[in-house]
Amino acid sequence: MANGSYKAEDIKILEGLDAVRMRPGMYIGTTSVKGLHHILWEIVDNAIDEAANGFADKIDVKLYKDGSASVEDNGRGIPTDIHPKSGVSGVEVVFTQLHAGGKFNTGNYNYSGGLHGVGASVTNALSEWLKVEVYRNTVFTMEFHSFLDKDSGKIRSGIPKAPLLNTKVKTKKRGTFIRFKPDARVFETVEFSVETIIKRLEELAFLNKGLTIDFYDEKSDFHRVFNYEGGLTDFVKSLNKGNALYPEPIYGKGEKDGIIVEFAIQHTSSYVDRVFSYVNNIPTGEGGMHETGFRSGLTRSFNDFARERNLLKEKDDNFTGDDFKEGLSAVISVKMHNVQFEGQTKTKLGNPEARPAVEYITVNELSRQFKDRKLVKTFEIIISKAAEAAKARIAAQRAKQSARQLKSLENANLVGKLASCSGRKPELNELFIVEGDSAGGSAKQARARQTQAILPLRGKPLNVEKKKLEQILKNEEIGTIIAALGTGIGSEFDLSGLKFHKVIILSDADVDGSHIRILLLTFFFRYMRELINEGHVYIGMPPLYKVYKGNKEEYAYDDKELAEKIEKIGKGYQIQRYKGLGEMDPAQLWETTMSPEKRNLMQVTIDDAAEADRLITVLMGDEVTERKKYIFEHADFDKVDKFAKMKRS
């Protein structure tokens, strides 16, 4: 029970970096694998800032067998002289003081992704140890560590072992080398993902034309070098692998009011648009003012071109922004001062001055390129595609009207399909989208009727990657989902209408079940992405096995857990492998998969929107060659073979 008296002595002052150790989520969001990579990105982003401001052209990133990671750049090197206020070296200030850095004014960095001054110090605070080398004519070294203070019984974080040491060793190198080992006492896992790292490093190399990023993983002996002289042009080409391409990308760059804007666009034969934006090399997955300005400028410019070339008659209405979105791939990179991201997560740009600047540069650059004879054919193809999209838009208006009507859960299309819940608080309600009538029947009997609704699918959902919107809206399964959720789709999506704050995909643990999951996720990603961004989409995780003997039974959700359950049950055990949800009776389905107290749910998140988009295009698009290539590179055929043998037995 709380103490009724509240005095000054009750106010706790956390020394140094103790606040970071006590509340790591405030600084890195989570202590999961995402937070683990966050402390690496903080160091990488500092090196990228050196490159983005013209002080470095090479960055080395390395993972070691002992679980540590290092980042080295050939920039200016962290200042080694004594800080006038703190009385210690600049290196010590950077790694031990929160909100300390050279990025709070524009004298040191014109453009920076690290705006809060907490990056290096937070990485230090959440590491078992951290070592720094600075190359400024001679080699400077300093080490920090986190340890258990025996007197207080608490962890002391990021404490210097000694002041910065000038080794007096002469060097021609310049820059900074930082190596750190994440602290297992903080993170749920300290195992870095090579795949996650190389995707982010590749993205950074695309965004910083000519920068060389060298990555090496000591454990797997994997080595890769990223360098893209084409910059954003190469980036947009990479996004479009798996699609039939139209002519070469259109590239533009300009500056207005201190804001530098760079973009590359390319249209494809697909029906969806993919626009990815960055501010000071930070991905802005939720868009913002810069994306709004870009889309306005693009629509205005292409309409002007269509009028000039007489592709739009005087009596014709202008094309809409949606007409130009169909098949559009674009990357926008903005560099600016005093960035205002909405939230610490840096996913949406809030600076209002970015919109007119980006629109101006987009219009200016496209208008200039309209005069380039080599690009005229490209622009004409884009206008032709927009004209087709406009016809489809007009034809789809009736279908969209139907979609609006589908928002009502009482709509006739839902009768006999959706078993709704009685609760009227969306934040408590869950919608299970269940594969098949059999499993749907069990789920309806098993559910908690007040908060859990069941929507059985009577067939596979449509692959929306290959269909126009008007075709999508006519699909019965998709229409039912739209009606049940109550949000609308695409440009009319409104999250405030969401009737269930957990949308749970529940399918069999086999190939068909996986296909259904990816079809539904493709639909959500393309037409209800905010549903995923806001954390409302989940994958239900039914068990693969039941291990039992007499009255004892245990459920296992993967092969590793199966071995543990077998050991727990002991000799004489039997195993039942569930081939589908329909094999479970309602009680089993509730106990293993639907009960909030016992179930396992996997939340669907988007860490890298560009990579997610590329994979969906490859796996669900028209280009068979790219899909085959991906499967042969990533499929675990040993596991597939093992699964096939298990089914035969």
VOMAR-604724 format. One line per 3 residues: their letters; for each residue y, z, x of C-alpha. Coordinates in Angstrom, 3 decimals, always signed. Last residue first. Example, Ala and Ser with C-alpha at 12.3 -4.5 7.8 and 13.67 -1.06 7.14 Angstrom:
BEGIN
sa> -1.060,+7.140,+13.670 ~ -4.500,+7.800,+12.300
END
This chain:
BEGIN
srk> -41.974,-41.644,+3.918 ~ -40.198,-44.929,+3.323 ~ -36.899,-43.120,+2.610
mka> -37.190,-41.110,+5.819 ~ -37.977,-44.253,+7.819 ~ -34.816,-45.908,+6.427
fkd> -32.721,-42.838,+7.308 ~ -34.018,-42.861,+10.888 ~ -33.247,-46.589,+11.165
vkd> -29.712,-46.016,+9.879 ~ -29.253,-43.143,+12.337 ~ -30.418,-45.283,+15.245
fda> -28.172,-48.086,+13.954 ~ -25.045,-45.951,+14.328 ~ -22.469,-48.509,+13.206
hef> -19.228,-48.722,+15.219 ~ -19.135,-51.894,+17.308 ~ -21.671,-53.876,+15.244
iyk> -19.897,-52.926,+12.024 ~ -16.444,-53.797,+13.373 ~ -17.540,-57.245,+14.556
kre> -19.244,-57.954,+11.260 ~ -16.059,-57.059,+9.378 ~ -13.895,-59.187,+11.668
tve> -16.147,-62.204,+11.125 ~ -16.380,-61.740,+7.333 ~ -12.638,-62.176,+6.731
dgm> -12.036,-61.696,+3.001 ~ -10.879,-58.079,+2.953 ~ -12.699,-54.791,+2.237
lvt> -13.857,-53.631,+5.674 ~ -11.227,-55.333,+7.847 ~ -8.314,-54.829,+5.465
ilr> -9.350,-51.237,+4.778 ~ -9.609,-50.638,+8.523 ~ -6.164,-52.103,+9.205
dae> -4.544,-50.038,+6.457 ~ -6.084,-46.836,+7.752 ~ -4.862,-47.734,+11.258
aad> -1.316,-48.314,+10.026 ~ -1.354,-45.171,+7.877 ~ -2.407,-42.919,+10.753
dit> -3.047,-39.330,+9.657 ~ -3.900,-40.227,+6.078 ~ -5.735,-37.429,+4.284
vqm> -8.751,-37.167,+1.978 ~ -9.857,-33.582,+1.406 ~ -13.578,-32.987,+1.889
lnr> -15.030,-30.571,-0.643 ~ -17.955,-28.207,-0.108 ~ -19.110,-26.188,-3.112
kep> -19.871,-22.473,-3.346 ~ -16.939,-20.618,-4.935 ~ -15.346,-23.642,-6.611
smt> -18.715,-24.397,-8.308 ~ -19.112,-28.164,-8.546 ~ -21.458,-29.267,-5.773
tew> -24.284,-26.893,-4.977 ~ -24.366,-24.338,-7.794 ~ -23.030,-26.616,-10.485
lqa> -25.335,-29.520,-9.609 ~ -28.311,-27.165,-9.403 ~ -27.596,-25.696,-12.848
pdm> -27.009,-29.133,-14.376 ~ -30.371,-30.491,-13.150 ~ -30.309,-32.444,-9.923
egl> -32.092,-35.784,-9.516 ~ -29.148,-37.614,-11.111 ~ -27.008,-36.752,-8.093
gky> -29.061,-39.146,-5.996 ~ -31.640,-39.416,-3.245 ~ -31.934,-35.654,-2.930
rqi> -34.417,-34.751,-0.220 ~ -36.783,-31.941,-1.129 ~ -38.232,-29.973,+1.747
qyg> -41.044,-27.414,+1.762 ~ -41.347,-24.274,+3.871 ~ -44.614,-22.749,+5.034
kgi> -43.041,-21.189,+8.103 ~ -39.558,-19.777,+7.928 ~ -36.780,-19.993,+5.331
kei> -34.042,-19.276,+7.914 ~ -35.447,-21.636,+10.531 ~ -35.688,-24.400,+7.941
kea> -32.107,-23.636,+6.860 ~ -30.803,-23.996,+10.423 ~ -32.648,-27.285,+10.975
lek> -31.253,-28.628,+7.695 ~ -27.737,-27.564,+8.730 ~ -27.893,-29.965,+11.652
ddy> -29.305,-32.731,+9.467 ~ -26.496,-32.495,+6.907 ~ -25.600,-30.728,+3.649
aye> -28.478,-28.273,+3.536 ~ -29.408,-26.189,+0.479 ~ -31.508,-23.029,+0.648
ekn> -34.337,-21.749,-1.508 ~ -36.429,-18.558,-1.563 ~ -38.557,-17.756,-4.603
gky> -41.694,-19.297,-3.109 ~ -40.676,-21.450,-0.187 ~ -37.681,-23.774,-0.309
vky> -35.496,-26.187,+1.659 ~ -33.281,-28.369,-0.546 ~ -31.805,-31.386,+1.167
lpp> -28.883,-33.824,+1.133 ~ -26.425,-31.482,-0.503 ~ -23.584,-32.855,-2.623
mgi> -20.206,-33.178,-0.882 ~ -17.445,-34.058,-3.338 ~ -14.743,-36.207,-1.763
yvh> -11.174,-35.140,-2.464 ~ -7.857,-36.688,-3.526 ~ -4.819,-34.551,-4.448
gen> -3.353,-33.962,-0.981 ~ +0.220,-35.178,-1.519 ~ -0.278,-38.231,+0.695
ile> -3.487,-39.112,-1.171 ~ -1.854,-39.240,-4.621 ~ +1.181,-40.795,-2.956
rmy> -1.034,-43.759,-2.109 ~ -1.625,-44.650,-5.745 ~ -1.856,-48.475,-5.675
rff> -3.201,-49.510,-2.289 ~ -4.626,-46.226,-1.000 ~ -5.969,-45.131,-4.407
ftl> -7.693,-48.486,-4.972 ~ -9.145,-48.559,-1.447 ~ -10.315,-44.964,-1.934
lli> -12.151,-45.978,-5.107 ~ -13.902,-48.911,-3.415 ~ -14.657,-46.758,-0.345
rih> -16.300,-44.070,-2.473 ~ -18.320,-46.593,-4.500 ~ -19.635,-48.177,-1.305
sgd> -20.628,-44.776,+0.078 ~ -22.575,-44.061,-3.110 ~ -24.330,-47.418,-2.857
vda> -25.318,-46.690,+0.752 ~ -26.644,-43.201,-0.002 ~ -25.341,-39.671,-0.567
dsl> -24.738,-40.279,-4.264 ~ -21.230,-40.140,-5.668 ~ -18.633,-37.535,-6.644
iiv> -15.007,-38.518,-6.097 ~ -12.837,-35.484,-6.810 ~ -9.265,-35.761,-8.120
khf> -7.753,-32.294,-7.782 ~ -4.272,-31.839,-9.213 ~ -5.353,-33.210,-12.584
klg> -2.910,-34.396,-15.250 ~ -0.589,-36.327,-12.940 ~ +2.564,-37.359,-14.832
sld> +4.901,-35.947,-12.171 ~ +3.259,-38.253,-9.634 ~ +4.960,-41.304,-11.118
fes> +3.540,-44.690,-10.126 ~ +5.549,-47.544,-11.647 ~ +5.846,-49.470,-8.357
gig> +2.091,-49.371,-7.954 ~ +0.208,-47.409,-10.601 ~ +0.697,-45.277,-13.713
tgl> +0.514,-41.516,-13.343 ~ -1.615,-40.384,-16.306 ~ -4.778,-39.613,-14.332
aai> -7.179,-40.414,-17.171 ~ -5.492,-43.652,-18.177 ~ -5.395,-44.987,-14.627
itg> -9.070,-44.077,-14.172 ~ -10.004,-45.833,-17.413 ~ -8.086,-48.957,-16.444
iee> -9.892,-49.074,-13.106 ~ -13.296,-48.931,-14.853 ~ -12.311,-51.500,-17.506
nkl> -10.842,-54.101,-15.138 ~ -7.944,-55.898,-16.850 ~ -5.350,-54.040,-14.779
iqe> -6.970,-55.225,-11.557 ~ -6.891,-58.871,-12.624 ~ -3.143,-58.671,-13.372
lkk> -2.595,-56.921,-10.049 ~ -4.191,-59.714,-8.046 ~ -7.642,-59.198,-6.577
kev> -9.316,-59.170,-3.149 ~ -8.270,-55.732,-1.908 ~ -8.790,-54.349,-5.428
nlp> -12.569,-54.273,-4.955 ~ -13.390,-53.431,-8.589 ~ -15.230,-50.241,-9.417
kgr> -19.039,-50.230,-9.418 ~ -20.616,-49.647,-12.780 ~ -20.805,-47.114,-15.569
lpl> -18.470,-44.645,-13.887 ~ -18.607,-41.151,-15.366 ~ -15.303,-39.289,-15.879
iaq> -15.775,-35.519,-16.016 ~ -13.036,-32.934,-16.597 ~ -13.059,-29.464,-15.038
tqr> -10.557,-26.693,-15.866 ~ -11.527,-25.152,-19.214 ~ -14.957,-26.758,-19.446
ara> -16.376,-25.266,-16.252 ~ -18.831,-28.041,-15.536 ~ -22.631,-28.100,-15.588
qka> -23.248,-29.899,-18.894 ~ -20.688,-32.617,-18.208 ~ -21.924,-32.893,-14.610
sgg> -25.506,-33.456,-15.775 ~ -24.376,-36.233,-18.114 ~ -22.223,-37.829,-15.411
asd> -25.178,-37.752,-13.040 ~ -27.175,-39.763,-15.560 ~ -24.262,-41.969,-16.611
gev> -23.573,-43.164,-13.063 ~ -21.288,-42.209,-10.177 ~ -18.920,-39.386,-11.080
ifl> -15.129,-39.253,-11.007 ~ -14.636,-35.481,-11.221 ~ -11.169,-34.551,-12.505
enl> -9.928,-31.051,-11.719 ~ -7.360,-28.903,-13.530 ~ -5.555,-25.851,-12.155
epk> -2.312,-27.569,-11.085 ~ -2.487,-29.706,-14.240 ~ -2.078,-26.623,-16.504
rgs> -3.193,-27.582,-20.002 ~ -6.778,-26.342,-19.784 ~ -9.242,-27.706,-22.349
csa> -10.959,-30.152,-20.025 ~ -11.611,-33.793,-20.775 ~ -15.024,-35.424,-21.024
lkg> -13.872,-38.944,-20.276 ~ -16.203,-41.757,-21.217 ~ -17.111,-41.625,-24.906
vln> -13.543,-42.289,-25.985 ~ -11.469,-43.257,-22.950 ~ -10.704,-46.806,-24.074
ane> -9.411,-45.453,-27.400 ~ -6.376,-43.842,-25.760 ~ -6.272,-40.064,-26.285
lsk> -5.752,-39.539,-22.558 ~ -2.468,-41.414,-22.860 ~ -1.585,-43.239,-19.665
lqr> -3.447,-46.301,-20.926 ~ -0.397,-47.290,-22.938 ~ +1.482,-47.841,-19.701
asq> -1.398,-49.983,-18.452 ~ -1.190,-52.102,-21.596 ~ +2.449,-52.757,-20.878
kar> +1.415,-53.651,-17.360 ~ -0.988,-56.234,-18.784 ~ +1.837,-57.792,-20.780
qaa> +4.011,-57.865,-17.670 ~ +1.183,-59.411,-15.663 ~ +1.990,-62.994,-16.639
ira> +5.590,-62.512,-15.512 ~ +4.418,-61.000,-12.239 ~ +1.838,-63.766,-11.735
kaa> +4.559,-66.371,-12.022 ~ +6.742,-64.380,-9.615 ~ +3.834,-64.066,-7.165
eaa> +3.424,-67.833,-7.152 ~ +7.131,-68.249,-6.430 ~ +6.910,-65.591,-3.710
ksi> +4.091,-67.541,-2.030 ~ +6.235,-70.680,-2.087 ~ +9.165,-68.734,-0.646
iie> +6.969,-67.465,+2.200 ~ +5.657,-70.987,+2.857 ~ +9.228,-72.295,+2.984
ftk> +10.176,-69.579,+5.468 ~ +7.319,-70.559,+7.789 ~ +8.198,-74.257,+7.527
vlk> +11.790,-73.480,+8.511 ~ +10.695,-71.474,+11.561 ~ +10.582,-74.244,+14.186
rdk> +13.836,-75.665,+12.855 ~ +15.696,-72.440,+13.637 ~ +18.625,-72.265,+11.207
fqr> +16.852,-69.720,+8.994 ~ +16.624,-67.604,+12.158 ~ +20.259,-66.592,+12.014
sle> +19.996,-65.647,+8.350 ~ +16.901,-63.556,+9.159 ~ +18.693,-61.665,+11.929
nvt> +21.884,-60.980,+9.993 ~ +20.103,-60.000,+6.773 ~ +17.798,-57.580,+8.604
iye> +20.683,-56.232,+10.700 ~ +22.821,-55.527,+7.642 ~ +19.952,-53.969,+5.668
vap> +19.042,-51.702,+8.582 ~ +22.637,-50.500,+8.990 ~ +23.185,-50.118,+5.224
rae> +20.057,-47.903,+4.866 ~ +20.302,-45.869,+8.071 ~ +23.609,-44.252,+7.063
png> +21.789,-42.303,+4.322 ~ +19.759,-40.315,+6.904 ~ +16.703,-38.944,+5.031
lkt> +13.810,-40.485,+6.936 ~ +10.394,-39.511,+5.598 ~ +7.272,-38.322,+7.452
ktq> +8.706,-35.934,+10.022 ~ +6.230,-33.078,+9.354 ~ +9.035,-30.556,+9.805
gef> +10.457,-31.638,+6.457 ~ +12.596,-34.593,+5.374 ~ +13.567,-36.091,+8.691
qvn> +17.217,-36.081,+9.582 ~ +17.767,-37.966,+12.830 ~ +20.891,-37.053,+14.748
hmk> +20.998,-40.232,+16.812 ~ +19.182,-43.517,+16.106 ~ +16.262,-45.746,+17.032
vsi> +14.589,-47.695,+14.246 ~ +11.258,-49.526,+14.399 ~ +10.124,-51.609,+11.441
vas> +6.649,-53.158,+11.240 ~ +5.865,-55.698,+8.555 ~ +2.938,-57.277,+6.726
lge> +3.744,-59.055,+3.468 ~ +0.895,-60.501,+1.391 ~ +2.650,-59.838,-1.913
kfd> +5.816,-57.923,-1.105 ~ +8.094,-60.944,-1.536 ~ +7.577,-61.026,-5.293
dgt> +7.958,-57.242,-5.475 ~ +11.476,-57.501,-4.020 ~ +12.404,-59.686,-6.959
fnd> +12.941,-63.435,-6.868 ~ +16.298,-64.531,-8.158 ~ +16.495,-65.941,-11.669
dke> +16.447,-69.699,-12.070 ~ +19.299,-71.585,-13.722 ~ +20.854,-72.571,-10.391
kll> +17.521,-73.777,-9.086 ~ +15.506,-71.840,-6.515 ~ +13.791,-73.959,-3.853
nre> +17.121,-75.749,-3.437 ~ +16.998,-75.154,+0.317 ~ +20.182,-73.060,+0.222
raf> +19.039,-71.193,-2.895 ~ +15.648,-70.337,-1.389 ~ +17.351,-69.211,+1.823
dnf> +19.684,-66.906,-0.098 ~ +16.707,-65.475,-2.000 ~ +14.948,-64.895,+1.312
srt> +17.936,-63.032,+2.721 ~ +18.522,-60.774,-0.294 ~ +14.867,-59.782,-0.555
lgs> +14.611,-59.060,+3.199 ~ +17.829,-57.076,+3.263 ~ +16.822,-54.918,+0.304
rfg> +13.344,-54.336,+1.785 ~ +14.826,-53.344,+5.140 ~ +17.444,-51.025,+3.642
teh> +14.819,-49.173,+1.579 ~ +12.554,-48.908,+4.630 ~ +15.391,-47.401,+6.683
mgg> +16.321,-44.943,+3.927 ~ +12.860,-43.410,+3.666 ~ +9.265,-44.344,+4.314
egt> +6.568,-41.816,+3.444 ~ +4.501,-42.628,+6.531 ~ +7.476,-42.282,+8.843
pin> +5.745,-42.716,+12.206 ~ +7.736,-41.160,+15.109 ~ +8.685,-43.686,+17.818
nvy> +12.418,-42.885,+17.485 ~ +12.076,-43.679,+13.783 ~ +9.007,-45.621,+12.748
sfv> +8.101,-47.799,+9.773 ~ +4.940,-49.450,+8.539 ~ +5.004,-52.031,+5.754
rdv> +1.732,-53.313,+4.356 ~ +1.881,-55.468,+1.250 ~ -1.037,-56.323,-1.000
yss> -2.240,-59.640,-2.407 ~ -3.785,-61.096,+0.731 ~ -3.108,-64.641,+2.048
thq> -0.920,-63.349,+4.860 ~ +2.795,-62.989,+5.536 ~ +4.196,-61.907,+8.890
iaf> +7.090,-59.625,+9.713 ~ +8.444,-58.072,+12.912 ~ +11.294,-55.577,+13.080
evi> +13.747,-53.929,+15.475 ~ +16.761,-51.861,+14.478 ~ +19.073,-50.014,+16.860
igd> +21.515,-47.616,+15.180 ~ +24.743,-46.873,+17.089 ~ +26.941,-48.219,+14.298
keg> +24.991,-51.478,+14.175 ~ +22.377,-52.827,+16.561 ~ +20.030,-55.793,+16.375
kgy> +16.460,-57.013,+16.642 ~ +14.416,-59.618,+14.793 ~ +10.929,-61.073,+14.933
ipe> +9.201,-63.478,+12.556 ~ +5.425,-63.488,+12.997 ~ +3.598,-66.798,+13.589
pyl> +2.494,-68.910,+10.622 ~ +0.311,-67.728,+7.706 ~ -2.765,-65.733,+8.451
ang> -6.108,-65.398,+6.656 ~ -6.742,-61.692,+6.822 ~ -9.244,-59.675,+8.873
knl> -6.859,-59.027,+11.735 ~ -3.441,-58.679,+10.147 ~ -2.500,-55.331,+11.604
skv> -3.088,-56.630,+15.133 ~ -0.650,-59.480,+14.540 ~ +1.949,-56.996,+13.303
fdt> +1.655,-54.990,+16.507 ~ +1.741,-58.022,+18.816 ~ +5.067,-59.010,+17.264
lgg> +6.177,-55.381,+17.465 ~ +5.837,-55.385,+21.264 ~ +5.041,-58.855,+22.618
eyn> +4.753,-57.557,+26.187 ~ +2.068,-55.178,+24.994 ~ +0.575,-52.820,+27.563
fvr> -2.295,-50.440,+26.875 ~ -4.853,-49.524,+29.543 ~ -8.302,-48.219,+28.704
hfd> -10.877,-46.085,+30.467 ~ -13.978,-44.354,+29.116 ~ -16.000,-42.351,+31.663
ske> -17.492,-40.460,+28.701 ~ -16.557,-36.969,+29.893 ~ -13.656,-38.012,+32.157
dyf> -11.729,-39.731,+29.387 ~ -9.050,-42.040,+30.809 ~ -5.903,-43.479,+29.230
dit> -3.215,-45.573,+30.949 ~ -0.067,-46.353,+28.972 ~ +2.057,-49.215,+30.307
lgk> +5.438,-49.752,+28.619 ~ +6.426,-53.429,+28.309 ~ +7.459,-53.212,+24.661
nlf> +7.682,-49.645,+23.409 ~ +6.475,-49.714,+19.801 ~ +3.241,-51.542,+20.633
ale> +2.524,-49.085,+23.462 ~ +3.126,-46.171,+21.076 ~ +0.637,-47.618,+18.589
elr> -1.952,-48.060,+21.342 ~ -1.444,-44.452,+22.373 ~ -1.929,-43.281,+18.782
kii> -5.154,-45.255,+18.343 ~ -6.423,-44.184,+21.782 ~ -5.934,-40.508,+20.935
tev> -7.697,-40.528,+17.583 ~ -10.685,-42.407,+19.036 ~ -10.984,-40.033,+21.986
sfe> -11.083,-37.044,+19.639 ~ -10.222,-33.818,+21.470 ~ -12.724,-30.943,+21.279
vte> -10.924,-27.586,+21.118 ~ -12.138,-26.762,+17.612 ~ -10.994,-24.180,+15.068
fvr> -7.995,-23.568,+17.296 ~ -6.335,-20.323,+18.365 ~ -8.888,-18.288,+20.362
adp> -10.228,-21.596,+21.733 ~ -6.945,-21.969,+23.638 ~ -6.045,-25.571,+24.424
kfr> -6.257,-26.333,+28.161 ~ -3.142,-27.776,+29.762 ~ -2.105,-30.343,+32.368
ift> +1.461,-31.547,+32.785 ~ +2.647,-34.097,+35.388 ~ +6.357,-34.966,+35.534
grk> +8.360,-37.803,+37.029 ~ +9.012,-39.315,+40.422 ~ +6.670,-40.274,+43.203
ktk> +7.948,-40.904,+46.699 ~ +6.860,-37.437,+47.728 ~ +7.727,-34.869,+50.374
vkt> +5.836,-31.576,+50.256 ~ +8.439,-28.776,+50.293 ~ +6.107,-26.868,+47.909
nll> +9.082,-25.925,+45.742 ~ +7.587,-23.212,+43.569 ~ +8.769,-22.414,+40.042
pak> +8.501,-18.673,+39.453 ~ +5.056,-17.017,+39.331 ~ +2.158,-16.661,+36.894
pig> +4.499,-17.651,+34.071 ~ +3.444,-16.240,+30.670 ~ +2.489,-18.750,+27.985
sri> +1.286,-16.207,+25.420 ~ +0.480,-12.514,+25.748 ~ -2.534,-11.738,+23.560
kgs> -2.588,-8.221,+22.133 ~ -4.468,-5.018,+23.003 ~ -1.148,-3.362,+23.853
dkd> -2.112,-1.880,+27.214 ~ -4.957,-4.294,+27.920 ~ -2.732,-7.361,+27.508
lfs> -5.156,-10.180,+26.710 ~ -4.124,-13.372,+28.455 ~ -2.191,-16.612,+28.038
hfe> -1.365,-18.524,+31.218 ~ +1.446,-20.413,+32.930 ~ +1.574,-22.295,+36.229
mtf> +4.420,-23.874,+38.208 ~ +4.678,-26.600,+40.832 ~ +7.488,-28.563,+42.494
vtn> +6.670,-31.574,+44.697 ~ +9.488,-32.954,+46.855 ~ +11.828,-35.910,+46.298
ryv> +11.835,-34.905,+42.621 ~ +8.219,-34.921,+41.434 ~ +7.531,-32.144,+38.965
evk> +4.079,-30.602,+38.680 ~ +3.207,-28.391,+35.736 ~ +0.117,-26.345,+34.931
lwe> -0.850,-24.834,+31.570 ~ -3.383,-22.162,+30.703 ~ -5.290,-20.887,+27.667
sla> -2.935,-23.011,+25.603 ~ -1.198,-22.221,+22.317 ~ +1.997,-20.836,+23.867
ntv> +2.221,-23.676,+26.386 ~ +1.941,-26.349,+23.694 ~ +4.582,-24.472,+21.707
sag> +6.885,-24.341,+24.745 ~ +6.529,-28.070,+25.391 ~ +7.291,-29.059,+21.794
vgh> +9.877,-26.532,+20.537 ~ +13.151,-28.340,+21.210 ~ +13.490,-29.377,+17.572
lgg> +14.355,-33.039,+17.959 ~ +11.380,-34.477,+19.801 ~ +11.465,-38.097,+18.627
syn> +14.425,-38.885,+20.853 ~ +17.104,-41.523,+21.192 ~ +20.148,-41.509,+23.453
yng> +18.595,-38.844,+25.646 ~ +20.471,-36.851,+28.295 ~ +24.063,-37.099,+27.085
tnf> +23.084,-37.522,+23.471 ~ +23.039,-33.820,+22.629 ~ +20.305,-31.514,+21.346
kgg> +17.674,-33.399,+23.296 ~ +17.756,-31.663,+26.677 ~ +15.572,-28.774,+25.683
ahl> +15.359,-25.207,+24.422 ~ +14.512,-24.477,+20.796 ~ +11.742,-22.073,+21.806
qtf> +11.938,-20.782,+25.361 ~ +8.932,-20.490,+27.677 ~ +8.013,-24.037,+28.719
vve> +11.449,-25.663,+28.850 ~ +13.137,-22.580,+30.315 ~ +10.547,-22.275,+33.083
vgs> +11.013,-25.908,+34.074 ~ +14.800,-25.562,+34.025 ~ +14.480,-22.799,+36.592
vgs> +15.474,-19.203,+35.848 ~ +18.853,-17.465,+35.543 ~ +18.868,-17.774,+31.758
kph> +22.513,-18.764,+31.371 ~ +23.148,-21.068,+34.357 ~ +19.652,-22.666,+34.389
idt> +18.453,-22.792,+37.983 ~ +17.490,-26.242,+39.320 ~ +14.132,-27.867,+38.627
pig> +15.123,-30.298,+35.883 ~ +12.034,-31.897,+34.287 ~ +11.191,-35.165,+36.059
rgn> +13.243,-38.352,+35.911 ~ +10.507,-40.574,+34.511 ~ +7.221,-41.644,+36.068
dev> +5.093,-40.012,+33.390 ~ +2.013,-37.806,+33.502 ~ +0.061,-36.288,+30.629
sas> -2.967,-34.066,+31.112 ~ -5.784,-32.724,+28.963 ~ -8.146,-29.755,+29.295
gdk> -11.640,-29.469,+27.835 ~ -13.411,-28.692,+31.152 ~ -14.708,-32.272,+31.354
ylk> -11.158,-33.619,+31.542 ~ -9.072,-35.804,+29.215 ~ -6.370,-37.983,+30.778
vdi> -3.091,-39.559,+29.709 ~ -1.039,-41.618,+32.176 ~ +2.422,-42.904,+31.255
kda> +4.248,-45.817,+32.875 ~ +7.660,-47.436,+32.388 ~ +10.010,-44.473,+32.720
fgn> +13.766,-43.831,+32.588 ~ +14.805,-46.458,+30.028 ~ +15.541,-44.214,+27.065
aae> +12.314,-45.120,+25.277 ~ +10.365,-44.385,+28.471 ~ +11.699,-40.838,+28.899
dia> +11.240,-40.257,+25.169 ~ +7.630,-41.435,+25.530 ~ +6.997,-38.697,+28.115
ndv> +8.330,-36.069,+25.701 ~ +6.237,-37.631,+22.940 ~ +3.081,-37.273,+25.053
iew> +3.738,-33.559,+25.529 ~ +4.270,-32.902,+21.818 ~ +1.422,-35.313,+21.004
lih> -1.014,-33.081,+22.919 ~ +0.051,-30.017,+20.927 ~ -0.391,-32.024,+17.716
hlg> -3.888,-33.096,+18.720 ~ -5.116,-29.528,+18.330 ~ -3.143,-29.173,+15.097
kvs> -5.059,-32.111,+13.600 ~ -8.353,-30.639,+14.846 ~ -7.637,-27.568,+12.734
ttg> -5.068,-24.922,+13.687 ~ -2.605,-26.291,+11.141 ~ +1.038,-27.298,+10.712
iym> +1.971,-27.299,+14.392 ~ +4.953,-24.936,+14.469 ~ +4.726,-22.825,+11.316
gpr> +0.923,-23.096,+11.422 ~ +0.882,-21.286,+14.776 ~ +2.046,-18.005,+13.175
mrv> +1.061,-15.162,+15.548 ~ +0.710,-17.346,+18.657 ~ +4.015,-19.073,+17.971
adl> +5.802,-15.787,+17.334 ~ +4.452,-14.383,+20.620 ~ +6.291,-17.101,+22.556
gel> +8.868,-14.808,+24.130 ~ +8.945,-11.401,+22.450 ~ +8.377,-10.887,+18.750
iki> +10.877,-8.424,+17.299 ~ +9.436,-6.398,+14.445 ~ +11.766,-4.842,+11.888
dea> +10.282,-1.497,+10.833 ~ +12.594,+0.370,+13.241 ~ +15.540,-0.946,+11.230
kys> +14.292,+0.973,+8.229 ~ +12.298,+0.296,+5.072 ~ +10.967,+3.293,+3.198
gna> +8.552,+2.636,+0.340 ~ +5.663,+1.854,+2.695 ~ +3.456,-0.896,+1.300
m> +0.000,+0.000,+0.000
END
